[in-house]
Amino acid sequence: MTSAAAPDRMRRAYLVLLALASAVVTAGAAFAVLAGDSHAQTATRPNNTARPTIAGTPANGVALQANRGRWTGNPAPTFTYQWLRCNAQAEGCVSIPGATATTYTPSGADVARTIRVRVTARNSQGSAGATSNATGVVGAGSVASIPASQVPREERLVVSDIRFEPNIVTSRNQVITARVLVKDTRGLLVNGVNVFMRATPRVTSGDTKVTGTDGWATLQFAPNRNFRVRTGYNVQFFIQAYRTGEPLIAGIAGFRLVQVRTANR
């Protein structure tokens, strides 16, 4: 072996070692990528780690905002919402029809009740749900009155006040005007209520009117020839407050008997 061949052999050995080292590095990197991909692709169903919450003041006409809470799951889950109406003790919850957005504005139907929101998470591995704590009892807010359609079935209409003009009838020729105020059993003014009223026995005409946004309905009656005008005598009137589309003696209907005084001139 000549002295000139030795450097060539050393150079070739160096190049072989360099190639082997590069192959080892490349193989290690590829293994790391594969291992990382294997871990990233582990699919899991959604799981709630922090329950949903509700932000906002619970009051009629004031919007509430749902926070979905915290979730895990792979692939990343999608979310749907369902608002729930519960009793004042946050029990007996039922879904509110159409309330499936991230916000909900309580209506007259929610006053004196509480609200929850249920969040459902879904991915290719399944689904899971979680429900928020209840809000405080929903207040009346600044809304002047609620529509008759928003009075819950378990509540009733109440003829809260009646005012006659004149408050003492002195002639059969006088038209009698009556103003009737309607609330529900929660004390809320109710608009859109049908108010029927007539004398009993029938000594006047009858009338039916609808309550306005202030909860009042104004009715008028014409006395007939059987209407008695006498000092110390009272004429009795029957009042019925009811919601359109419901039986007249069922549903949320309310009733009251009142009297107007008569007197000789």
Secondary structure, 3 states (H helix, E strand, C coil): CCCCHHHHHHHHHHHHHHHHHHHHHHHHHHHHHHHHHHHHCCCEEEEEEECCEEECCCECCCCEEEECCEEEEECCCEEEEEEEEECCCCCCCEECCCCCCCEECCCHHHCCCEEEEEEEEEECCEEEEEECCCCCCCECCCCCCEEHHHCCCCCCEEEEEEEEECCEECCCCCCEEEEEEEEECCCCEEECCEEEEEECCCCECCEEEECCCCCEEEEEECECCCCCCCCCEEEEEEEEEECCCCCCCCCCCEEEEEEEEECCC
